[in-house]
Amino acid sequence: MPQSPYDRLQVFRVDGTEEFHRILWVDHYPDETLRYVLIRLDGPLQMPVWICTGTLAANIAELGWTATDENPFKFSFRSEADLPKDPKTRQRYLSSQQFKLRFVRLVTALGRDAFISRLREARIREIRRDKKAKTAPQTNGTNGAKGALPSASALREWLVLFWRSGEDPAALFPRFNQRGRKPYAVTLNKKDAQPKGKPGRKRKYADANGAWGCDLDGADWGNLQKGARKYLFVAHGRHLTRGRRLPWRQAHKSTLAEFFSVSTRNVRDGAGNAIRVQTMRPPSQRPTLAQFRTAALSDTDLAKRIRQVEGDRAYNTRFRPLPGSSLDIAQAPGAVFQVDWMLAKIWLVSRVDRKPCGWPYVFFVIDCYSRMIVGVYVTFEYPDYRTGAMALLETMSPKVAFAARYGIKLSPDDWPCHHQPDRILNDGGELASKLADFVPEGLSDLATAPAYRPDLKGLVERLFGVSKAGLIEWQSGAAPSDKPDDAPDPSKTSSLTIEEFTGDLIRWVVFEHNRNCISKMVRPIEAIREGVDPIPIQLWNWGIKRLTGRLRRMPRTELIPRLMPRLDAQVTRRGIEITGVRYFSDSALLQRLVHEASLRGKATPIKVACDPNNTNEIFLINPQAKGGFETIPIVANSPYTGMTFEEVRKQRKAEEERRKYLQGIQGVTAVDEERLRQKRTTEAQHERDKKTAASAETPSSPAAQTPAESKAGEISAQLEQERAANATVPSPEPTNGAQRQPSEGVSKPIARRVLRLLQLNPPDENP
């Protein structure tokens, strides 16, 4: 068996560099060859590799490897005597080193197999599965602190450190005093040389003022905190001047001027006034805004500091901890419904003249347990308690008939949400004023969120951004806030009516939102065990089957007199009128109201229930009728059939403006037009008489004309005069957009026939 010229743990140095290698194992093969296990001592942590005798000889001859007695791998403590003197600290170092050494010995006990990666990894997995290892003192990191079982990567790191040091157990002592330095770098300094202080992390970016920041000592840190208390955390979150809070950047600038100035001197300006000038430290010696922010917020009562800077409203909205989930307030489908509205930034057009009619308001109602959208409602009416009640009515009504009104065919299983919830959580703004009057006791409990607390109904608030990104922003007529300057006007590109937009919204809710996976959705443990995916409709159906008895249903005929909003109307001999729309039927109650209005001689004001988006029918509240109301249809051949009441108001306003224009308020009246026409005709006749008299006095008379030529000339002159007279008379702008042609008089057809006869039969010059 050949003898190795190099012993185990021999170190080699590459000439001209600081690269070192160590032999960890020498293996003898039956063919009388040698193989070595080498590990590199400098640079990042690397596992040992196998090389043969020829490779080692080539490295020595060609790369200049030289055997040396140096030990370039330096570590903080070489023995137990070098540990800190404090008993607690000393014990902490010893416990960490002994814990690491125990796991390292379990791997190195393999001998030669510890340097074969396949066998080494199998041993590491076995150690982690071993019950004895799990009952040993546990660690959470590479330094042996108490916590979880060490990871496989931590075991590999400890092995490399142990082998690099020449299997010295002192290499496993914690390296607390070298934090911030390049990890495990080889240092060839003197043995007793120690770093002067913690070097820290190298800065990569400068702040807005070009400052790179500086290392802060205790005095500088205290000055930053003093500046924060003086310029940032003022009483009630307000600054002394102008009643406004001081922003972060200005507070940082004021702190630097007061506590981080080199000198202060007084100078005189051109007018002789004294000016105080402060010389700032260089940028490399000034704390940055990030350091100032960290020092300002390093307070035990951080919530109090944030309230002082941002205010209670911003704290509750953006900074308040949110430890709960939707399952804390809703344990089954229908337990809590959240309702709120948004202004959809998309231009819709009128179904009458296809002109832009504004942005709609969209109401969303969502179930807290399953994240199912259980109702939507789109309207042009301002969102108040009336439109909120209408949104709840559509939520509690069957969705098949609701979708059919917008041309969408659904089955009952596509949108199985037509129930009354146990509680309705609504907004604390417009909806809370009188919505309780429309949600009577026994239907559902009504809860109102406080003002400026959108976080209490975050599920429905989140829907606003989701619907904008998923439906609204890619529609024609959308008006996003980040629209480029050269983009076309969205009001001119709009093409959707309120019915078409509502239909698209229903399709998005039913076939996209309610059937898509929702991230970060909290599911009950029973649903997870049964394989229910985080999809709203699946969780809704699962909750209905497993948690029966929580949902209640009520016919739409009973919901209409309770939830449908009331509008002001008046009863006259012509029936019920609402904003110019008339309704009439053979109802006994309506007939009696009409006769009473006739006897009084004036209209009788009443309140009727109706859908603001549908003018086809209204509901007259009648306790004696079946269901508590009577349906009154719109009169036949009404021009406002199928509109919304907002469109009716705009249409009537446009008609009134047109009527005023035609009556002469914005143009020339018909009487003035006729008077001006007669005046122009009289002036033209006087001009003809003058020309005739002048031609008769001239000595030379024109050649004799035939009677037909004379008649044609008179007719042509008359036509020219009438054209000139009509051209000077202003005419009102036409209603239908077509250009109005001026009248040429009743003699125009006769003149044309005479001229045509002359062209066909020219007169004989020599009769």
PERA-V65930 format. One record per residue. RES is the residue in one small letter. PHI is phi in radians with two decimals (* if undefined). D_LAST is the distance of its C-alpha to the last C-alpha in whole Angstrom. Layout:
# PERA-V65930
res & phi & d_last
RES & PHI & D_LAST
RES & PHI & D_LAST
This chain:
# PERA-V65930
res & phi & d_last
m & * & 153
p & -1.21 & 152
q & -1.69 & 152
s & -1.32 & 149
p & -1.32 & 150
y & -2.19 & 148
d & -1.45 & 149
r & -1.18 & 147
l & 1.27 & 145
q & -1.20 & 145
v & -1.86 & 143
f & -2.05 & 141
r & -2.09 & 139
v & -1.45 & 136
d & -1.08 & 136
g & 1.39 & 134
t & -2.33 & 133
e & -1.91 & 134
e & -1.69 & 133
f & -2.25 & 136
h & -2.38 & 137
r & -2.28 & 140
i & -1.47 & 142
l & -1.81 & 142
w & -2.72 & 144
v & -2.09 & 145
d & -2.05 & 145
h & -1.78 & 147
y & -1.73 & 146
p & -1.09 & 148
d & -1.42 & 146
e & 1.04 & 148
t & -2.02 & 145
l & -2.02 & 144
r & -2.30 & 141
y & -2.06 & 141
v & -1.90 & 139
l & -2.07 & 137
i & -2.30 & 136
r & -1.48 & 134
l & -1.65 & 135
d & -1.89 & 132
g & 1.40 & 129
p & -1.11 & 127
l & -1.15 & 130
q & -2.39 & 130
m & -1.26 & 132
p & -1.19 & 134
v & -2.23 & 133
w & -1.70 & 136
i & -2.40 & 136
c & -1.70 & 138
t & -1.12 & 141
g & -1.12 & 139
t & -1.15 & 136
l & -1.12 & 139
a & -1.15 & 140
a & -1.15 & 137
n & -1.11 & 136
i & -1.20 & 139
a & -1.41 & 139
e & -1.66 & 135
l & -1.65 & 134
g & 1.37 & 137
w & -1.26 & 138
t & -2.24 & 142
a & -1.20 & 144
t & -2.50 & 145
d & -1.72 & 147
e & -1.20 & 145
n & -2.09 & 143
p & -1.26 & 140
f & -1.39 & 139
k & -1.71 & 140
f & -2.41 & 140
s & -1.13 & 141
f & -2.21 & 145
r & -1.59 & 147
s & -2.73 & 150
e & -1.17 & 150
a & -1.24 & 152
d & -1.50 & 149
l & -1.24 & 147
p & -1.00 & 147
k & -1.39 & 150
d & -1.11 & 148
p & -1.07 & 150
k & -1.18 & 146
t & -1.15 & 144
r & -1.07 & 147
q & -1.17 & 147
r & -1.15 & 143
y & -1.11 & 143
l & -1.14 & 146
s & -1.11 & 145
s & -1.15 & 141
q & -1.17 & 143
q & -1.21 & 145
f & -1.15 & 143
k & -1.15 & 140
l & -1.10 & 144
r & -1.10 & 144
f & -1.25 & 141
v & -1.14 & 141
r & -1.11 & 145
l & -1.14 & 143
v & -1.54 & 141
t & -1.22 & 143
a & -1.15 & 146
l & -1.23 & 144
g & 1.25 & 145
r & -1.08 & 143
d & -1.19 & 141
a & -1.17 & 139
f & -1.70 & 138
i & -1.76 & 136
s & -1.03 & 133
r & -1.09 & 132
l & -1.27 & 136
r & -1.15 & 136
e & -1.16 & 133
a & -1.12 & 134
r & -1.17 & 137
i & -1.12 & 135
r & -1.14 & 133
e & -1.17 & 137
i & -1.11 & 138
r & -1.22 & 135
r & -1.50 & 136
d & -1.17 & 140
k & -1.16 & 141
k & -1.15 & 143
a & -1.17 & 141
k & -1.28 & 139
t & -1.52 & 142
a & -1.34 & 143
p & -0.96 & 142
q & -1.76 & 138
t & -2.39 & 136
n & -2.00 & 132
g & -2.63 & 131
t & -1.38 & 133
n & -1.79 & 136
g & 1.44 & 137
a & -1.21 & 136
k & -1.16 & 137
g & 3.00 & 134
a & -1.50 & 133
l & -1.11 & 134
p & -1.08 & 133
s & -1.38 & 130
a & -1.15 & 130
s & -1.14 & 129
a & -1.14 & 131
l & -1.12 & 134
r & -1.12 & 133
e & -1.10 & 132
w & -1.14 & 136
l & -1.11 & 137
v & -1.12 & 135
l & -1.08 & 137
f & -1.15 & 140
w & -1.28 & 140
r & -1.07 & 139
s & -1.36 & 142
g & 1.37 & 144
e & 1.04 & 145
d & -1.66 & 146
p & -1.08 & 146
a & -1.14 & 145
a & -1.20 & 141
l & -1.63 & 141
f & -1.17 & 141
p & -1.04 & 138
r & -1.98 & 136
f & -1.09 & 136
n & -1.38 & 136
q & -2.07 & 134
r & -1.15 & 131
g & 1.65 & 127
r & -1.48 & 129
k & -1.05 & 127
p & -1.15 & 129
y & 0.98 & 132
a & -1.32 & 131
v & -1.39 & 134
t & -2.09 & 136
l & -1.85 & 138
n & -1.31 & 139
k & -1.18 & 143
k & -1.08 & 145
d & -1.56 & 145
a & -1.29 & 142
q & -2.20 & 140
p & -1.09 & 136
k & -1.18 & 136
g & -2.96 & 134
k & -1.18 & 131
p & -1.24 & 128
g & 1.38 & 126
r & -1.59 & 122
k & -1.21 & 120
r & -1.34 & 117
k & -1.89 & 114
y & -2.28 & 111
a & -1.68 & 111
d & -1.45 & 109
a & -1.12 & 106
n & -1.60 & 108
g & 1.49 & 110
a & -1.51 & 113
w & -1.69 & 115
g & 1.49 & 118
c & -2.58 & 121
d & -1.33 & 125
l & -1.70 & 126
d & -1.66 & 129
g & -1.09 & 131
a & -1.19 & 130
d & -1.12 & 126
w & -1.10 & 126
g & -1.15 & 127
n & -1.15 & 125
l & -1.12 & 122
q & -1.19 & 123
k & -1.12 & 124
g & -1.10 & 120
a & -1.16 & 119
r & -1.19 & 121
k & -1.50 & 120
y & -1.93 & 116
l & -2.07 & 115
f & -1.57 & 117
v & -1.66 & 117
a & -1.07 & 117
h & 1.04 & 115
g & 1.20 & 113
r & -2.14 & 111
h & -1.52 & 111
l & -1.22 & 113
t & -1.82 & 109
r & 1.11 & 106
g & 1.14 & 108
r & -2.01 & 106
r & -1.21 & 108
l & -1.40 & 109
p & -1.27 & 108
w & -1.09 & 110
r & -1.15 & 109
q & -1.22 & 109
a & -1.12 & 113
h & -1.12 & 114
k & -1.13 & 112
s & -1.17 & 115
t & -1.15 & 118
l & -1.12 & 117
a & -1.14 & 117
e & -1.57 & 120
f & -1.89 & 122
f & -2.23 & 121
s & -1.81 & 121
v & -1.30 & 123
s & -2.68 & 123
t & -2.34 & 122
r & -2.46 & 122
n & -1.83 & 120
v & -2.21 & 118
r & -1.92 & 116
d & -1.53 & 112
g & -1.11 & 110
a & -1.51 & 110
g & 1.56 & 114
n & -1.42 & 114
a & -1.40 & 116
i & -2.21 & 115
r & -1.59 & 117
v & -2.03 & 116
q & -1.98 & 118
t & -1.71 & 118
m & -1.44 & 118
r & -1.17 & 120
p & -1.12 & 118
p & -0.97 & 116
s & -1.28 & 119
q & -2.06 & 121
r & -1.99 & 119
p & -1.23 & 118
t & -1.45 & 115
l & -1.13 & 113
a & -1.14 & 114
q & -1.17 & 118
f & -1.14 & 117
r & -1.14 & 115
t & -1.12 & 118
a & -1.18 & 121
a & -1.20 & 119
l & -1.66 & 119
s & -1.49 & 123
d & -2.30 & 124
t & -1.14 & 126
d & -1.73 & 124
l & -1.20 & 120
a & -1.08 & 118
k & -1.14 & 119
r & -1.14 & 118
i & -1.12 & 115
r & -1.10 & 114
q & -1.16 & 115
v & -1.45 & 112
e & -1.65 & 109
g & 1.68 & 110
d & -1.15 & 111
r & -1.14 & 107
a & -1.18 & 107
y & -1.13 & 110
n & -1.16 & 110
t & -1.50 & 107
r & -2.04 & 108
f & -2.09 & 111
r & -1.16 & 113
p & -1.08 & 115
l & -2.13 & 114
p & -1.40 & 117
g & -1.57 & 116
s & -2.52 & 113
s & -1.18 & 111
l & -1.24 & 114
d & -1.25 & 116
i & -1.93 & 113
a & -2.37 & 112
q & -1.87 & 114
a & -2.85 & 112
p & -1.07 & 108
g & 1.50 & 107
a & -1.21 & 110
v & -2.44 & 107
f & -1.89 & 104
q & -1.83 & 102
v & -2.25 & 99
d & -2.84 & 97
w & -2.21 & 93
m & -2.46 & 91
l & -1.61 & 88
a & -1.37 & 86
k & -1.43 & 84
i & -2.56 & 81
w & -1.42 & 77
l & -1.91 & 76
v & -1.93 & 73
s & -1.38 & 72
r & -1.35 & 71
v & -1.50 & 68
d & -2.03 & 66
r & 1.04 & 68
k & -1.72 & 68
p & -1.04 & 72
c & -2.20 & 74
g & 2.06 & 77
w & -1.65 & 81
p & -1.57 & 83
y & -1.83 & 86
v & -2.05 & 88
f & -1.73 & 92
f & -2.09 & 94
v & -2.22 & 97
i & -2.21 & 100
d & -1.51 & 104
c & -1.22 & 106
y & -1.30 & 109
s & -1.86 & 106
r & 1.08 & 103
m & -1.44 & 101
i & -1.35 & 98
v & -1.71 & 98
g & -2.98 & 95
v & -2.38 & 91
y & -2.72 & 89
v & -2.04 & 86
t & -2.68 & 84
f & -1.63 & 82
e & -1.22 & 84
y & -1.13 & 87
p & -1.23 & 90
d & -2.33 & 92
y & -1.15 & 95
r & -1.21 & 92
t & -1.19 & 90
g & -1.12 & 94
a & -1.15 & 95
m & -1.17 & 92
a & -1.11 & 93
l & -1.19 & 96
l & -1.10 & 95
e & -1.19 & 93
t & -1.19 & 96
m & -1.56 & 98
s & -1.73 & 95
p & -1.05 & 95
k & -1.49 & 93
v & -1.15 & 91
a & -1.22 & 89
f & -1.12 & 88
a & -1.25 & 87
a & -1.13 & 85
r & -1.14 & 83
y & -1.97 & 82
g & 1.34 & 81
i & -2.06 & 84
k & -1.70 & 87
l & -2.20 & 90
s & -1.68 & 94
p & -1.03 & 96
d & -1.43 & 98
d & -1.22 & 96
w & -2.50 & 96
p & -1.44 & 99
c & -2.26 & 99
h & -2.63 & 99
h & -2.24 & 102
q & -1.68 & 104
p & -1.40 & 106
d & -1.24 & 109
r & -2.57 & 108
i & -2.05 & 105
l & -1.76 & 105
n & -2.00 & 102
d & -1.29 & 101
g & -1.55 & 102
g & -1.66 & 99
e & -1.19 & 96
l & -1.24 & 97
a & -1.45 & 101
s & -1.17 & 100
k & -2.30 & 99
l & -1.15 & 99
a & -1.12 & 103
d & -1.22 & 101
f & -1.66 & 99
v & -2.00 & 102
p & -1.22 & 104
e & -1.14 & 108
g & 1.79 & 109
l & -1.48 & 106
s & -2.76 & 107
d & -1.35 & 108
l & -1.92 & 106
a & -2.07 & 107
t & -2.03 & 106
a & -1.33 & 106
p & -1.11 & 107
a & -1.16 & 104
y & 1.05 & 104
r & -2.26 & 106
p & -1.18 & 103
d & -1.22 & 106
l & -1.31 & 107
k & -2.31 & 104
g & -1.19 & 104
l & -1.13 & 103
v & -1.30 & 100
e & -1.16 & 99
r & -1.17 & 99
l & -1.10 & 96
f & -1.08 & 94
g & -1.19 & 94
v & -1.16 & 94
s & -1.19 & 91
k & -1.12 & 89
a & -1.27 & 90
g & -1.58 & 90
l & -2.36 & 87
i & -1.36 & 85
e & -1.18 & 85
w & -1.75 & 83
q & -1.45 & 80
s & -1.23 & 77
g & 1.61 & 76
a & -1.20 & 80
a & -2.16 & 81
p & -1.20 & 84
s & -1.24 & 86
d & -1.72 & 86
k & -1.19 & 82
p & -1.16 & 81
d & -1.17 & 79
d & -1.54 & 76
a & -1.29 & 76
p & -1.17 & 73
d & -1.14 & 73
p & -1.13 & 75
s & -1.18 & 73
k & -1.59 & 70
t & -1.78 & 72
s & -1.24 & 73
s & -2.55 & 72
l & -1.69 & 75
t & -1.52 & 75
i & -1.18 & 79
e & -1.21 & 79
e & -1.15 & 78
f & -1.17 & 81
t & -1.13 & 83
g & -1.10 & 83
d & -1.10 & 84
l & -1.15 & 87
i & -1.12 & 88
r & -1.09 & 88
w & -1.12 & 89
v & -1.18 & 92
v & -1.32 & 93
f & -1.76 & 93
e & -2.12 & 93
h & -1.17 & 96
n & -1.24 & 98
r & -2.08 & 98
n & -1.88 & 99
c & -1.25 & 102
i & -1.89 & 103
s & -1.29 & 105
k & 1.01 & 108
m & -1.59 & 108
v & -1.51 & 112
r & -2.02 & 113
p & -1.12 & 116
i & -1.12 & 119
e & -1.17 & 119
a & -1.18 & 115
i & -1.15 & 116
r & -1.14 & 119
e & -1.53 & 116
g & 1.34 & 114
v & -1.42 & 111
d & -1.28 & 109
p & -1.32 & 107
i & -2.02 & 104
p & -0.95 & 103
i & -1.22 & 102
q & -1.21 & 105
l & -1.20 & 108
w & -1.13 & 106
n & -1.13 & 107
w & -1.13 & 110
g & -1.18 & 111
i & -1.14 & 110
k & -1.29 & 112
r & -1.48 & 115
l & -2.12 & 115
t & -1.27 & 113
g & 1.59 & 113
r & -1.54 & 112
l & -1.70 & 108
r & -2.17 & 107
r & -2.13 & 104
m & -2.48 & 102
p & -1.04 & 99
r & -1.11 & 96
t & -1.13 & 96
e & -1.54 & 99
l & -1.41 & 97
i & -1.04 & 94
p & -1.20 & 96
r & -1.66 & 98
l & -1.90 & 96
m & -1.11 & 93
p & -1.15 & 91
r & -1.79 & 90
l & -2.15 & 87
d & -1.32 & 86
a & -2.42 & 84
q & -2.46 & 83
v & -1.82 & 83
t & -2.23 & 80
r & -1.14 & 79
r & -1.59 & 77
g & 1.96 & 80
i & -1.65 & 81
e & -2.10 & 79
i & -2.29 & 80
t & 0.85 & 78
g & 1.58 & 75
v & -1.67 & 75
r & -1.82 & 76
y & -2.31 & 79
f & -2.72 & 80
s & -2.77 & 82
d & -1.56 & 84
s & -1.08 & 87
a & -1.12 & 89
l & -1.14 & 90
l & -1.18 & 87
q & -1.08 & 86
r & -1.17 & 89
l & -1.13 & 88
v & -1.17 & 84
h & -1.17 & 85
e & -1.13 & 88
a & -1.14 & 85
s & -1.17 & 83
l & -1.18 & 86
r & -1.28 & 86
g & 1.43 & 83
k & -2.63 & 83
a & -1.26 & 83
t & -1.81 & 86
p & -1.33 & 87
i & -2.48 & 89
k & -2.09 & 90
v & -2.18 & 89
a & -1.60 & 89
c & -2.79 & 87
d & -1.58 & 86
p & -1.06 & 84
n & -1.66 & 82
n & -2.47 & 81
t & -1.65 & 79
n & -1.26 & 79
e & -2.73 & 82
i & -2.27 & 85
f & -2.21 & 88
l & -1.60 & 89
i & -1.22 & 93
n & -2.47 & 95
p & -1.03 & 99
q & -1.38 & 99
a & -1.41 & 96
k & -1.22 & 97
g & 1.50 & 98
g & 1.54 & 97
f & -2.73 & 93
e & -2.20 & 90
t & -1.52 & 87
i & -1.97 & 84
p & -1.42 & 81
i & -1.26 & 77
v & -1.11 & 75
a & -1.16 & 72
n & 1.05 & 69
s & -1.31 & 70
p & -1.25 & 68
y & -1.82 & 72
t & -1.19 & 73
g & 1.40 & 75
m & -1.69 & 75
t & -1.66 & 78
f & -1.15 & 79
e & -1.19 & 78
e & -1.16 & 74
v & -1.10 & 74
r & -1.11 & 75
k & -1.18 & 72
q & -1.15 & 70
r & -1.16 & 70
k & -1.14 & 70
a & -1.12 & 67
e & -1.14 & 65
e & -1.14 & 66
e & -1.13 & 65
r & -1.17 & 62
r & -1.14 & 62
k & -1.13 & 63
y & -1.13 & 60
l & -1.20 & 57
q & -1.39 & 59
g & 1.76 & 58
i & -1.24 & 61
q & -1.96 & 60
g & -2.66 & 56
v & -1.57 & 54
t & -1.28 & 54
a & -1.17 & 51
v & -1.15 & 51
d & -1.13 & 51
e & -1.15 & 48
e & -1.20 & 46
r & -1.11 & 47
l & -1.15 & 46
r & -1.13 & 42
q & -1.12 & 42
k & -1.13 & 43
r & -1.11 & 40
t & -1.16 & 37
t & -1.12 & 38
e & -1.13 & 38
a & -1.18 & 35
q & -1.15 & 33
h & -1.12 & 35
e & -1.13 & 34
r & -1.17 & 30
d & -1.10 & 31
k & -1.12 & 32
k & -1.13 & 29
t & -1.16 & 27
a & -1.14 & 29
a & -1.18 & 29
s & -1.24 & 26
a & -1.27 & 25
e & -1.41 & 28
t & -1.23 & 27
p & -1.18 & 25
s & -1.59 & 22
s & -1.70 & 20
p & -1.22 & 17
a & -1.12 & 14
a & -1.12 & 12
q & -2.03 & 11
t & -1.31 & 10
p & -1.05 & 13
a & -1.16 & 14
e & -1.14 & 14
s & -1.08 & 16
k & -1.11 & 18
a & -1.12 & 19
g & -1.12 & 20
e & -1.11 & 22
i & -1.15 & 24
s & -1.11 & 24
a & -1.09 & 26
q & -1.12 & 28
l & -1.10 & 29
e & -1.10 & 30
q & -1.15 & 32
e & -1.18 & 34
r & -1.10 & 35
a & -1.11 & 37
a & -1.20 & 38
n & -1.22 & 40
a & -1.18 & 41
t & -1.49 & 43
v & -1.55 & 45
p & -1.23 & 48
s & -2.14 & 49
p & -1.15 & 52
e & -1.16 & 53
p & -1.16 & 52
t & -1.35 & 55
n & -1.53 & 55
g & 1.57 & 54
a & -1.44 & 50
q & -1.28 & 48
r & -1.52 & 46
q & -1.55 & 42
p & -1.22 & 41
s & -1.26 & 39
e & -1.90 & 35
g & 1.60 & 34
v & -1.34 & 33
s & -1.53 & 30
k & -1.09 & 30
p & -1.05 & 29
i & -1.13 & 26
a & -1.09 & 25
r & -1.10 & 25
r & -1.16 & 23
v & -1.13 & 20
l & -1.12 & 20
r & -1.15 & 21
l & -1.13 & 18
l & -1.13 & 16
q & -1.22 & 18
l & -1.32 & 18
n & -2.18 & 14
p & -1.14 & 12
p & -1.21 & 9
d & -1.41 & 6
e & -1.23 & 6
n & -2.06 & 4
p & -1.19 & 0
